[in-house]
Amino acid sequence: MGRLSVDLCGITLDNPIIPASGTFGFGYEFAELYDINVLGTFSFKGTTKDPRFGNPTPRIAECNAGMINAVGLQNPGVEKVIGEELPKLKKCFNKKVMANVSGFAVEDYAYTCERLDKEEQVGWLEVNVSCPNVHGGGMSFGTNPEAAAEVTAAVKKVTTKPVIIKLSPNVTDIVSIAKACEDAGADGISLINTLLGMRIDLKTKKPVIANKMGGFSGSAIFPVAVRMVYQVANAVNIPVVGMGGVSSAEDVIELMLAGATAVEVGAANLIDPYACRDIINDLPRVMDKYGINNISDIIGGAK
């Protein structure tokens, strides 16, 4: 293993950098700009059982040090992802990819994960429990330890590959939810997903996006991500994938010191499509600056 290598749930990554779901498409779009095989891996666009058009427009709003989005999980559905998107990706990416899965009922998650688990290209299943539970009054699965555990257990029953549960930060006790997922069999935890935000247009006096509220991401949320990664990493015995406002190699080092084994980069990809490539290239310089020989040595180093 090289000095940038990390082990994520039994699979070696050349480096810890992972473009986050929803900010990197299905990968081949970015392969037109640079060789995406320099990445550790990436988490592809959130996939549901059935195709989704997503929310009405406008669904993105800029903010100081971030953005709000309410895209609404627009995707072609799992069958088209398997039949069309993964074959395109295979032509330009020779590593295992992280499949991001969303659902609105426990059965949806289980079905989609079972289908993707059979794909040779898929290395990990990243299960987003920030979705509204249609059978539970619309509350997100990720806001309740029992609901998050139920999704975890259902997915683990039908899969063989590592299952990483992606948690919402819009809760009062992130640790209890992470521990419930671990107890239900999760192989890893990823966090944080977006915070809930809103902007109002002063001219129209109406919300900027049609959905009124959406996910707030970008560099402004980085301190929240560091805090939550630190709390969860010190409470569970499974790997943590950190994310939330990461935009530099220094940010990556900080999140890994907080306890992250790997680091996802989200909104930065929408500002600069070369962001992940440039962070990877800059990591050795930053490691040298702070006397770090192997990046895996610093995981959880902040006590």
matplotlib code that plots the C-alpha trace (Angstrom):
import matplotlib.pyplot as plt

x = [0.0, 1.2, 1.3, -2.1, -3.8, -6.6, -8.7, -12.5, -14.5, -11.9, -11.3, -8.1, -8.4, -5.4, -6.3, -9.2, -10.8, -14.4, -16.6, -20.0, -23.2, -25.2, -22.1, -20.4, -23.1, -22.3, -18.6, -18.3, -19.3, -16.2, -14.0, -14.2, -12.2, -9.6, -8.7, -11.1, -9.1, -7.0, -9.9, -10.1, -13.5, -16.7, -20.3, -22.6, -25.9, -28.6, -30.6, -34.1, -36.2, -38.2, -37.3, -37.8, -38.1, -37.3, -38.7, -40.1, -37.7, -36.0, -34.3, -30.8, -30.0, -26.6, -25.6, -22.6, -20.1, -22.5, -25.6, -29.1, -30.5, -33.8, -33.2, -35.5, -33.4, -33.8, -32.5, -33.5, -34.2, -32.1, -32.8, -31.6, -28.6, -27.6, -28.4, -27.2, -25.2, -22.8, -21.7, -20.8, -18.8, -17.0, -15.4, -13.6, -13.3, -11.5, -12.0, -14.9, -17.6, -19.8, -23.5, -25.7, -29.2, -32.3, -35.9, -39.2, -40.1, -37.9, -38.8, -37.6, -34.1, -33.9, -34.9, -32.5, -29.6, -30.2, -30.1, -26.9, -25.2, -25.0, -23.1, -19.3, -18.5, -20.1, -17.8, -19.9, -23.6, -24.0, -27.6, -29.0, -31.5, -32.3, -35.4, -39.0, -40.6, -43.9, -45.3, -44.1, -45.8, -43.1, -40.4, -36.9, -35.7, -32.5, -34.1, -35.1, -32.7, -35.3, -36.2, -32.5, -31.8, -34.7, -33.4, -29.9, -31.1, -33.3, -30.5, -27.9, -30.3, -30.2, -26.6, -23.0, -21.0, -20.2, -23.2, -22.4, -25.3, -25.4, -26.8, -28.6, -27.2, -30.8, -31.1, -30.4, -28.5, -26.4, -24.5, -27.6, -28.6, -25.1, -24.9, -28.3, -27.1, -23.9, -25.9, -28.2, -25.1, -23.9, -20.3, -19.7, -21.2, -21.0, -21.9, -22.9, -25.6, -26.9, -28.3, -31.8, -31.7, -33.8, -33.4, -36.0, -36.0, -36.3, -37.9, -40.6, -40.8, -41.0, -38.7, -36.0, -36.5, -39.9, -39.6, -39.2, -36.5, -33.6, -30.2, -27.6, -24.0, -20.7, -17.8, -20.1, -21.1, -17.5, -17.3, -20.6, -19.2, -16.0, -17.9, -20.3, -17.6, -15.6, -18.7, -19.6, -16.1, -15.5, -18.8, -18.7, -16.2, -16.8, -15.3, -16.6, -16.7, -16.6, -18.0, -19.5, -18.0, -14.6, -12.7, -9.0, -6.4, -6.2, -9.9, -9.3, -6.6, -8.8, -11.7, -9.4, -8.0, -11.6, -12.0, -12.8, -11.3, -12.1, -13.5, -16.2, -16.1, -19.5, -20.4, -16.7, -17.2, -20.0, -17.8, -14.7, -14.9, -11.2, -11.6, -11.1, -8.1, -6.4, -7.0, -5.4, -2.4, -2.0, -2.3, 1.4, 2.5, 0.1, 1.2, 4.8, 4.0, 2.5, 5.0, 2.6, 4.2, 1.2, -2.3, -3.9, -1.8, -3.8, -7.3, -8.9, -5.7, -7.4, -8.2]
y = [0.0, 3.5, 6.4, 7.6, 4.2, 3.4, 0.3, 0.9, -2.1, -4.6, -2.9, -0.9, 2.6, 4.2, 7.4, 8.4, 10.8, 10.0, 12.3, 12.4, 11.1, 13.7, 15.7, 13.4, 11.9, 8.3, 9.2, 9.1, 12.7, 13.7, 11.2, 13.5, 16.0, 13.8, 10.2, 9.5, 6.4, 8.7, 8.7, 6.4, 5.6, 7.6, 7.4, 7.5, 9.4, 8.4, 5.5, 4.4, 1.4, 3.3, 6.2, 9.7, 13.0, 14.9, 18.1, 21.0, 23.8, 26.0, 23.5, 25.0, 28.3, 29.8, 31.0, 32.5, 29.7, 27.1, 26.1, 24.8, 22.0, 20.1, 18.0, 15.3, 12.2, 12.5, 9.2, 6.7, 3.9, 0.9, -1.2, 1.5, 2.2, -1.5, -1.8, 1.6, 3.6, 1.0, -0.3, 3.3, 3.7, 0.4, 1.9, 4.6, 3.4, 0.2, 0.4, -0.7, 2.0, 3.0, 2.6, 5.2, 3.9, 5.8, 4.6, 5.6, 2.3, -0.5, -2.8, -0.2, -0.1, -3.9, -4.4, -1.8, -3.0, -6.6, -5.7, -3.6, -6.1, -8.5, -6.1, -6.9, -3.2, -2.3, -2.4, -0.8, 0.1, 3.5, 3.6, 7.1, 7.1, 10.8, 10.0, 10.4, 7.2, 7.1, 4.5, 6.4, 9.7, 11.2, 11.5, 10.6, 7.1, 8.7, 10.7, 7.6, 4.9, 2.2, 3.1, 3.5, 0.1, -1.5, -0.3, -1.5, -5.0, -5.4, -4.4, -6.7, -9.7, -9.5, -8.3, -9.6, -6.4, -3.8, -1.6, 1.9, 3.9, 7.6, 9.6, 12.9, 15.7, 17.0, 15.2, 15.9, 12.7, 11.5, 9.0, 6.9, 6.6, 5.5, 3.0, 1.6, 1.1, -0.6, -2.9, -3.8, -4.9, -1.8, -2.2, 1.5, 5.0, 8.0, 11.5, 14.2, 14.6, 18.1, 20.4, 21.7, 25.3, 27.9, 31.2, 33.9, 36.2, 39.8, 41.0, 38.4, 37.8, 34.0, 31.1, 30.9, 27.2, 25.6, 23.1, 26.0, 24.2, 22.0, 20.5, 23.1, 22.1, 23.7, 25.0, 26.6, 23.3, 21.9, 22.5, 20.6, 17.7, 17.6, 17.6, 14.8, 12.7, 13.0, 12.0, 9.0, 7.7, 7.7, 5.8, 3.0, 0.3, 0.4, 2.8, 6.3, 8.1, 11.8, 14.6, 18.0, 21.2, 19.6, 21.7, 21.2, 18.7, 20.4, 19.7, 16.0, 15.7, 17.4, 15.1, 12.1, 13.3, 13.5, 9.8, 9.5, 6.6, 8.1, 11.5, 12.5, 15.7, 17.1, 20.7, 21.5, 19.4, 21.7, 24.7, 23.2, 19.8, 19.2, 19.6, 16.0, 15.5, 18.6, 17.6, 14.2, 15.9, 18.2, 15.6, 14.6, 18.3, 18.8, 15.5, 16.6, 19.9, 18.3, 15.4, 12.7, 9.6, 7.5, 9.0, 5.9, 6.6, 9.7, 8.2, 9.2, 10.9, 13.9, 12.9]
z = [0.0, -0.8, 1.6, 0.5, 0.7, 3.1, 3.7, 3.5, 4.7, 3.4, 0.0, -0.5, -1.9, -3.6, -1.8, 0.5, -1.9, -3.0, -5.0, -3.2, -4.7, -6.6, -7.5, -9.9, -12.0, -13.1, -13.5, -17.3, -17.6, -15.6, -17.5, -20.4, -18.4, -16.7, -15.9, -13.0, -12.1, -10.0, -7.5, -4.5, -5.8, -6.2, -5.1, -8.1, -8.4, -5.9, -7.3, -6.5, -7.4, -9.9, -12.2, -10.7, -12.5, -9.3, -7.8, -9.8, -10.8, -9.7, -7.4, -6.8, -5.0, -4.3, -0.8, 0.8, 1.3, 0.0, -1.9, -1.4, -3.6, -3.7, -6.9, -5.5, -6.4, -10.1, -11.6, -14.3, -11.8, -10.8, -13.9, -16.3, -14.0, -14.3, -18.0, -19.3, -16.8, -15.4, -18.9, -19.8, -16.6, -17.2, -20.3, -18.3, -14.7, -13.7, -10.0, -7.7, -7.5, -4.6, -5.3, -3.6, -2.9, -1.8, -1.1, 0.4, 2.1, 3.6, 0.7, -1.8, -0.2, 0.0, -3.7, -5.1, -3.0, -3.8, -7.5, -7.3, -5.0, -7.9, -10.1, -10.3, -10.6, -7.3, -4.3, -1.6, -1.1, 0.4, 1.7, 2.1, 5.0, 4.7, 2.6, 3.8, 5.0, 3.1, 5.5, 8.6, 8.1, 5.9, 8.6, 7.4, 8.1, 9.4, 12.1, 14.1, 15.4, 15.0, 11.5, 10.4, 12.0, 10.2, 6.8, 7.7, 8.7, 5.6, 3.3, 5.0, 4.6, 0.8, 0.2, 0.5, -0.1, 2.5, 3.5, 4.5, 6.0, 5.1, 7.9, 8.0, 10.3, 10.9, 14.2, 17.9, 18.6, 15.7, 17.8, 18.8, 15.2, 14.1, 16.9, 16.0, 12.4, 13.6, 15.9, 12.9, 10.9, 9.1, 7.8, 7.8, 8.4, 6.1, 7.2, 7.0, 4.4, 3.8, 6.5, 5.9, 4.5, 2.8, 0.9, 0.2, -2.8, -1.6, -4.8, -5.1, -1.3, -2.0, -1.4, -4.1, -4.8, -5.7, -2.8, -0.4, 1.6, 0.5, 1.4, 2.4, 1.5, 0.9, 3.0, 5.6, 7.0, 7.4, 11.2, 11.7, 9.7, 11.7, 15.0, 13.9, 12.4, 15.6, 17.7, 15.6, 15.0, 18.8, 19.4, 16.8, 15.8, 12.1, 9.5, 9.0, 5.7, 6.4, 4.2, 4.4, 3.0, 2.0, -0.5, 0.2, 1.1, 4.5, 5.0, 4.2, 6.8, 9.4, 8.8, 9.0, 12.3, 13.5, 12.6, 9.0, 7.1, 3.7, 2.7, 0.2, -1.7, -2.8, -3.6, -4.5, -7.6, -8.8, -8.4, -10.0, -11.8, -11.2, -7.4, -6.4, -8.8, -7.4, -3.8, -4.5, -6.1, -3.2, -0.4, -0.4, 0.0, 2.9, 4.5, 4.3, 5.8, 8.9, 9.1, 8.0, 6.4, 5.8, 5.7, 7.3, 10.4, 11.3, 11.2, 14.5, 15.7, 17.3, 20.9]

ax = plt.figure().add_subplot(projection="3d")
ax.plot(x, y, z, "-o")
ax.set_aspect("equal")
plt.show()
